[in-house]
Amino acid sequence: MKRIRILIVDDHAVVRLGLHTLLGDEPDLDVVAEAGTADQALIEVGRHRPDVVVLDIQLPGRNGLTVCSEIREQFPETQVVMLTSSVNENFVLDALRAGAAGYVLKQVGNEELIRAIRAAHRGETVLDPRSTTHIVNRLSDLQKEAEAVAFRVLSPREMDVLELVAQGRSNKEIGQALHLSEITVRNYVSNMLTKLHLHNRIELAIYAVQHKLDDYLSSRA
C-alpha cells in the first residue's frame, strides 16, 4: 500500500509532536518532515515533495495563507490542508483562493483531520462543517452585494423600465404601463445600455436575469 507522505507545519513544537504521533499511527499515513516557520516549510516541501502539507494558518512572519499559495504555485502536485483554531469565513475563502484542499479546525476530532488529509490526497476539498456554514453565509452576502452593485448606476425610473424590459415588454407596452411616451422609454433604454456597457435590449434583459433583478427588487420592497 502506497502511503500518503505528509509535512506538518506549525510553530508550536508540542502541536507538531501531537500531530506526528496521531498521523504516524495510521497505516496509510507517513509524516516525512516537520517545519515551524514559513521559510522552513517551503524548504521541506522542496526537499521531500510530500503529498499533503498540514499547515497552520497562523505562522510567525508570513501567514499560512501566503505559504499555501507559494506551495501550490511552486509544487502543484502537493495538496494543502489548513489547520486553524478560527472559524472565520474570510479565512476560509482566502484559503480556498490560495489553493487549499481542506480547512480543518484544531478543535475537531482526530478522525476529521485524517479524513481531510485522505480527501486532499484524492484531489477532493473538505471543509469543517462549521466553516461550511460560515462560507455559505458569506457567499450569500457577497451575492447580494454583487446584485446591488449591478444596478447601482441606474435611477429608480430606469429600474422600473428595466423590470418590464426583462419581462419582454415592448417600448409601447412599457410606456402604457408607466404612463410614459415611447420616445421617453426608448431614451431610458438607451441610457441604461450606455451605463451598463451593453449593446441592445436583449443583452439588457439577459443582464437583468443574470444579476437576479427580481430578487434585488424584492429585497428593496
Long-range contacts (C-beta under 8 A, 24 or more apart in sequence): 1-27, 1-28, 3-27, 3-28, 3-29, 3-30, 4-28, 4-29, 4-30, 4-51, 4-52, 4-117, 4-118, 4-121, 5-30, 5-32, 5-48, 5-49, 5-50, 5-51, 5-52, 6-30, 6-31, 6-32, 6-50, 6-51, 6-52, 6-53, 6-54, 6-117, 7-31, 7-32, 7-33, 7-34, 7-35, 7-41, 7-44, 7-45, 7-48, 7-50, 7-52, 7-53, 7-54, 8-33, 8-34, 8-35, 8-53, 8-54, 9-34, 9-35, 9-36, 9-40, 9-41, 9-44, 9-53, 9-54, 9-55, 9-56, 9-59, 9-64, 9-67, 10-34, 10-36, 10-54, 10-56, 10-83, 11-36, 11-37, 11-56, 11-58, 11-59, 11-60, 12-36, 12-56, 15-56, 15-106, 19-54, 19-113, 22-110, 22-113, 22-114, 23-54, 23-114, 23-117, 26-114, 28-118, 29-114, 29-117, 37-61, 38-62, 38-63, 38-64, 38-66, 38-67, 41-67, 41-71, 42-67, 42-70, 42-71, 42-74, 45-71, 45-74, 45-75, 45-78, 46-74, 46-75, 49-75, 49-77, 49-78, 50-78, 51-78, 51-79, 51-121, 52-78, 52-79, 52-80, 52-81, 52-101, 52-117, 52-120, 52-121, 53-78, 53-79, 53-80, 53-81, 54-81, 54-83, 54-113, 54-117, 55-80, 55-81, 55-82, 55-83, 55-100, 56-82, 56-83, 56-84, 57-82, 57-83, 57-84, 57-86, 57-91, 57-95, 58-84, 65-91, 65-94, 65-95, 65-98, 66-98, 68-95, 68-98, 68-99, 68-100, 69-98, 69-99, 71-99, 72-98, 72-99, 73-99, 79-120, 79-121, 79-123, 80-120, 81-113, 81-116, 81-117, 81-120, 81-126, 83-113, 87-128, 87-130, 87-131, 87-134, 88-134, 89-131, 89-134, 89-135, 89-137, 89-138, 90-138, 92-127, 92-131, 92-134, 92-135, 92-138, 93-135, 93-138, 96-125, 101-125, 101-126, 102-126, 102-127, 103-127, 103-128, 103-131, 104-128, 105-130, 105-131, 143-212, 144-219, 146-211, 147-211, 147-212, 147-215, 147-216, 147-219, 148-216, 150-207, 150-211, 150-216, 151-211, 151-213, 151-216, 153-195, 153-196, 154-192, 154-195, 154-196, 157-188, 158-188, 158-191, 158-192, 158-195, 159-217, 161-185, 161-188, 161-189, 161-192, 162-192, 162-204, 162-208, 162-213, 163-208, 163-213, 163-217, 165-189, 165-201, 165-204, 165-205, 165-208, 166-204, 166-205, 166-208, 166-209, 166-213, 168-205
